[in-house]
Amino acid sequence: MKKPKPDFTQVAFRIAQQAAHLEEPTTVIVETLSPKAAAGRKGGLKGGNARAEKLTPAERTASAQKAARKRWEKESA
């Protein structure tokens, strides 16, 4: 489970402590994606646009109408 993000006052206090040299600066650990995860993300980013380009305008309209119906069904349920 992820830790909750610190609120604004906590961040401001930590920055003030670091500026006054009362606390050591924290190092930020950047999580890098594995090659497989990066490839999946790349495909996911371009997938919807590539699919939309291949559909005819009538197919895009039908797909959008179907999605809108599903959204409205969720709200009323």
ChimeraX commands (.cxc) that place a marker at each C-alpha (Angstrom):
marker #1 position 0.00,0.00,0.00 radius 0.5
marker #1 position 1.32,3.45,-0.91 radius 0.5
marker #1 position 2.08,6.02,1.74 radius 0.5
marker #1 position -0.23,9.03,1.73 radius 0.5
marker #1 position 1.32,12.16,0.26 radius 0.5
marker #1 position 2.41,14.74,2.85 radius 0.5
marker #1 position 0.17,17.78,3.02 radius 0.5
marker #1 position 1.26,21.29,2.11 radius 0.5
marker #1 position 2.28,22.34,5.63 radius 0.5
marker #1 position 4.46,19.26,6.11 radius 0.5
marker #1 position 6.26,19.93,2.84 radius 0.5
marker #1 position 6.70,23.61,3.69 radius 0.5
marker #1 position 8.09,22.74,7.13 radius 0.5
marker #1 position 10.57,20.27,5.64 radius 0.5
marker #1 position 11.75,22.82,3.07 radius 0.5
marker #1 position 12.23,25.44,5.77 radius 0.5
marker #1 position 14.22,22.98,7.87 radius 0.5
marker #1 position 16.44,22.16,4.90 radius 0.5
marker #1 position 16.91,25.85,4.03 radius 0.5
marker #1 position 18.03,26.57,7.61 radius 0.5
marker #1 position 20.36,23.54,7.44 radius 0.5
marker #1 position 18.60,21.95,10.40 radius 0.5
marker #1 position 17.74,18.84,8.41 radius 0.5
marker #1 position 19.62,16.90,5.76 radius 0.5
marker #1 position 18.17,17.25,2.26 radius 0.5
marker #1 position 16.14,14.23,1.26 radius 0.5
marker #1 position 17.09,12.32,-1.83 radius 0.5
marker #1 position 14.36,11.50,-4.28 radius 0.5
marker #1 position 14.36,7.95,-5.58 radius 0.5
marker #1 position 13.09,7.78,-9.14 radius 0.5
marker #1 position 11.44,4.51,-10.00 radius 0.5
marker #1 position 12.32,3.38,-13.48 radius 0.5
marker #1 position 10.06,1.10,-15.45 radius 0.5
marker #1 position 11.23,-2.33,-16.48 radius 0.5
marker #1 position 11.70,-2.73,-20.23 radius 0.5
marker #1 position 8.49,-4.77,-20.50 radius 0.5
marker #1 position 6.50,-2.20,-18.53 radius 0.5
marker #1 position 7.92,0.62,-20.65 radius 0.5
marker #1 position 6.95,-1.21,-23.84 radius 0.5
marker #1 position 3.44,-1.78,-22.52 radius 0.5
marker #1 position 3.08,1.86,-21.61 radius 0.5
marker #1 position 4.31,2.93,-25.04 radius 0.5
marker #1 position 1.72,0.71,-26.71 radius 0.5
marker #1 position -1.01,1.93,-24.39 radius 0.5
marker #1 position -0.24,5.56,-25.13 radius 0.5
marker #1 position -0.60,5.17,-28.86 radius 0.5
marker #1 position -3.25,2.43,-28.93 radius 0.5
marker #1 position -6.42,4.52,-28.74 radius 0.5
marker #1 position -5.28,7.03,-31.33 radius 0.5
marker #1 position -4.14,4.32,-33.74 radius 0.5
marker #1 position -7.47,2.53,-33.37 radius 0.5
marker #1 position -9.44,5.74,-33.90 radius 0.5
marker #1 position -7.56,6.45,-37.14 radius 0.5
marker #1 position -8.50,3.05,-38.53 radius 0.5
marker #1 position -12.23,3.39,-37.77 radius 0.5
marker #1 position -14.67,4.99,-40.16 radius 0.5
marker #1 position -16.60,8.02,-38.91 radius 0.5
marker #1 position -19.73,5.87,-38.56 radius 0.5
marker #1 position -17.84,3.30,-36.46 radius 0.5
marker #1 position -16.39,6.03,-34.25 radius 0.5
marker #1 position -19.87,7.48,-33.72 radius 0.5
marker #1 position -21.28,4.06,-32.81 radius 0.5
marker #1 position -18.42,3.42,-30.38 radius 0.5
marker #1 position -18.87,6.83,-28.73 radius 0.5
marker #1 position -22.62,6.31,-28.39 radius 0.5
marker #1 position -22.10,2.88,-26.83 radius 0.5
marker #1 position -19.60,4.34,-24.34 radius 0.5
marker #1 position -21.99,7.17,-23.44 radius 0.5
marker #1 position -24.83,4.69,-22.82 radius 0.5
marker #1 position -22.59,2.66,-20.51 radius 0.5
marker #1 position -21.57,5.78,-18.57 radius 0.5
marker #1 position -25.20,6.79,-18.07 radius 0.5
marker #1 position -26.10,3.25,-16.97 radius 0.5
marker #1 position -23.42,3.41,-14.27 radius 0.5
marker #1 position -24.70,6.71,-12.88 radius 0.5
marker #1 position -28.32,5.54,-12.63 radius 0.5
marker #1 position -27.43,2.16,-11.12 radius 0.5
marker link #1:1,2 radius 0.2
marker link #1:2,3 radius 0.2
marker link #1:3,4 radius 0.2
marker link #1:4,5 radius 0.2
marker link #1:5,6 radius 0.2
marker link #1:6,7 radius 0.2
marker link #1:7,8 radius 0.2
marker link #1:8,9 radius 0.2
marker link #1:9,10 radius 0.2
marker link #1:10,11 radius 0.2
marker link #1:11,12 radius 0.2
marker link #1:12,13 radius 0.2
marker link #1:13,14 radius 0.2
marker link #1:14,15 radius 0.2
marker link #1:15,16 radius 0.2
marker link #1:16,17 radius 0.2
marker link #1:17,18 radius 0.2
marker link #1:18,19 radius 0.2
marker link #1:19,20 radius 0.2
marker link #1:20,21 radius 0.2
marker link #1:21,22 radius 0.2
marker link #1:22,23 radius 0.2
marker link #1:23,24 radius 0.2
marker link #1:24,25 radius 0.2
marker link #1:25,26 radius 0.2
marker link #1:26,27 radius 0.2
marker link #1:27,28 radius 0.2
marker link #1:28,29 radius 0.2
marker link #1:29,30 radius 0.2
marker link #1:30,31 radius 0.2
marker link #1:31,32 radius 0.2
marker link #1:32,33 radius 0.2
marker link #1:33,34 radius 0.2
marker link #1:34,35 radius 0.2
marker link #1:35,36 radius 0.2
marker link #1:36,37 radius 0.2
marker link #1:37,38 radius 0.2
marker link #1:38,39 radius 0.2
marker link #1:39,40 radius 0.2
marker link #1:40,41 radius 0.2
marker link #1:41,42 radius 0.2
marker link #1:42,43 radius 0.2
marker link #1:43,44 radius 0.2
marker link #1:44,45 radius 0.2
marker link #1:45,46 radius 0.2
marker link #1:46,47 radius 0.2
marker link #1:47,48 radius 0.2
marker link #1:48,49 radius 0.2
marker link #1:49,50 radius 0.2
marker link #1:50,51 radius 0.2
marker link #1:51,52 radius 0.2
marker link #1:52,53 radius 0.2
marker link #1:53,54 radius 0.2
marker link #1:54,55 radius 0.2
marker link #1:55,56 radius 0.2
marker link #1:56,57 radius 0.2
marker link #1:57,58 radius 0.2
marker link #1:58,59 radius 0.2
marker link #1:59,60 radius 0.2
marker link #1:60,61 radius 0.2
marker link #1:61,62 radius 0.2
marker link #1:62,63 radius 0.2
marker link #1:63,64 radius 0.2
marker link #1:64,65 radius 0.2
marker link #1:65,66 radius 0.2
marker link #1:66,67 radius 0.2
marker link #1:67,68 radius 0.2
marker link #1:68,69 radius 0.2
marker link #1:69,70 radius 0.2
marker link #1:70,71 radius 0.2
marker link #1:71,72 radius 0.2
marker link #1:72,73 radius 0.2
marker link #1:73,74 radius 0.2
marker link #1:74,75 radius 0.2
marker link #1:75,76 radius 0.2
marker link #1:76,77 radius 0.2
view
